[in-house]
Amino acid sequence: MLNKRVKIYISIIITVGLFFIIYSMLHISTNQIIDIIWFGFFAALAESMPLYVTKELTVSVAFTIDLMAVLIFGPYEGSLIAAIGVGFQVGKYMDGKIRHIFNFPYYKTLFNISQLALSVGIGGLIYRYSGGVSTTYIYPKYILPALLAAITYYLLNTIMVAVLVSLLTNRRIKYVLTKDFKWMVPNFFFLAFLGIVMSEAFIRIGYVSLILLFIPLLMIRYMFKLYMDSKQSYYDTINVLVKALDAKDKYTAGHSKNVEKIAALLCREFGFSESHTEMVRIAALLHDIGKIGVKEEVLNKPGKLTDEELSIIKEHPQKGYEILKEVPTLKEASLWVKYHHEWYNGSGYPDGIKGDEIPLEAQILSLADVFDALVSDRPYRKAFSQEGAYEIIVGNEGTQFSPKIINAFKKAFEKHREEFKHDI
């Protein structure tokens, strides 16, 4: 369910956006209706081929078409074209189901249409009032107004979506902008450049240029899709390894996923970038990968381990390091896996390092690992309550855990208590 703040924000954007759309409809020339329909078709086509970065966040090449619309026709025409593009998109969800206006929540559709119409329309007004003139050559006289229009469109679109994400996830807007959206900046510059070039070509030779230059947009999408697919294959491989470990150690099934979740919350408190957090999450998923080489009778032994069996278990961080260090992209993460059982006072293993010698990322893995272990059933004890686990961890400040990791843990636990629950 949406909370009150989210409902108010969505309502404001929809109200203002729909007003702007109606205002735009009253200020367009009837001679441009056919152009608006044609460009709306291409915008919808571009919006219909989104790439999912996360379950909710998508990117598309429609930015270029929308920018062209305001540079060629004007702010009001551009606003309507953008609204048509979003409203009539037909795409696929991550689960393969077809998404269209009739099976998508109405408030999401209205919000997307409204915020995009506002972003594009205001970008077009900036173009006009900074000296830009539609339907005429852009380069070189109007290149600066065109860039200002592109930047305005991008910033407004990003900020409005970021505010919504901030309200939905209870994260500071600054964090959302710098960590979740910063990676999109290079993408914006390239699409803005392409939009200006395509606008110039359209003004010179007409719709033929739009059809020809739409092909590079499809190629850009294809290359980005290849990158996302390779990234997904990478995660699929990691998940296969995690499932293999879960199948081997029945008492810790789901443990790695929970450690990943808690580690991500701690990374957020330290202000890690999205890419940095992503690498810590991968390390969290693989932190016990060294246990693959441990016999099942030792892993699943219901009683107390012998000294020899305990020493075998204690080899798993080193074994995990040796497995992961051979993968170039995981070389740094392999050290975090190696040191996730080190203690702040130096009494951990395998190397007995202490204090700041232990990488912060390894400290994050360590605390996440211990907390989830405490709130999980084990063959030799029942699970502790969340509060009991919290007290144990906080009580080990200065011995097992550093003051800074405990401080981050306290803040994360207070904000996201529900997310610290053990999920099987």
C-alpha positions, 0 to 999 in steps of 0.5 A: 500500500502507498503511504500518505506522503506518496499519495499526496506527491503522486496526486500533485504531479498528476494534477499539475501534469494533466493541467499542462497537457490540457493547456498544451492541447489548447496551444498547438496548431491544427496543422501539426496534429499529423506530425504529433501523431507520427512522432507519438508513434515513434515515441511509443515504439521507443518506450515499448522497448525498455530495459529493466535495470531493476524490477521497477527501474527501466531505461529507454531511448525515448529521451532522444525522440522527446528531445527532438519533438521540442526542438523541432515543433515546440514545448506544447507539441513535445509535451503531447508527443511524450505523453502519447509515447508513455500512454501507448507503450506496449512492453514486457515485464521482467516476468515476460508478461505484456504491459500496456495501458489497460493492465498497468495501475492507472495511477502509475500510468498517469504519474508517468504521463504527467511527469514526462509531459512536464519535463519535456514541456518545461525543457521546450519552454527553456529552449524557447525563452533562451533564444531557441527557435523551432522548425529551423536549423539548430547548429550553430546558432541555437546549440546552447539553448538546445543543450539547456533544453536537454539538461532541463528535461533530464534534470526534471525527469530525474528529480521527479522520479527520484523524489518518488523513489525516496518516498517509497524507500524512505531514503534521502533524496540526495542518496537516491540521486547520487547513488541510484541515478548517477550512473545514467549521466553518461547515457544522458549526454550521448542521447542528448547529442544524438537527439540534437543531431537527429533534429538537425537532420529532420529539419533538413531532409524530413521524415526520411531522416527519422526513419534512418536515424531510428536505426542507431537508436535500436542499435544502442538499445541492442548493445545495452541489452547485451550488456544487461544480459551478460550481467544477468548471466553473471548473477545467474551463475552466482545464484547457481553456486549459492543454491548448490551450497544451500543444498549441501548445508540444509541448516543454512538454506537461504542464509546467503540471501539474508546476509546479502540483504543485511549487507546492502542495508549497512552499505547504505548507511556508509553511503557506498555507491551503487556499484560498490554496494553491488560488489559487496552484495555479490561477496555476501552471496558468496561469503560461504562458498568455501564450504562447498569443499567441506563434507556434509556430515561435518556441515550438518552434524547435529551435535557439538563439533570436535576440534578437528571438525571445527578446524575444517570449518574454519578453513572455509574463508581461505578456501572461498578466497582461493576459489574467487581470486581466480575470477578477475572481477571478484579479486577484491571481493575475494579478500572480503570473503577471506576476512569475514570471520576476522575480529576487531580485537584480532582473535578471529581467523584465518589470519588474525588481523585486527582493527582497520586492517580488516576491510570495511566491506569484510566487517559488513559481511561479518556483522550481517553473517553473525546477525542472520546466524543468530536469528536462525535455528541451528542444530545445536540451538534455537534461533534468538529473537531479533532483539536478543541478536541485536543485544548480542551484537551490540555487546560485542562492540570493541571485541568482535565488531568495530565501533563504526560498524556497530554505529551503522548497524544501530542506525540500519536496524532502527530504520529497517527492522522488518528487513532484518528478519530471517527469510527462508 
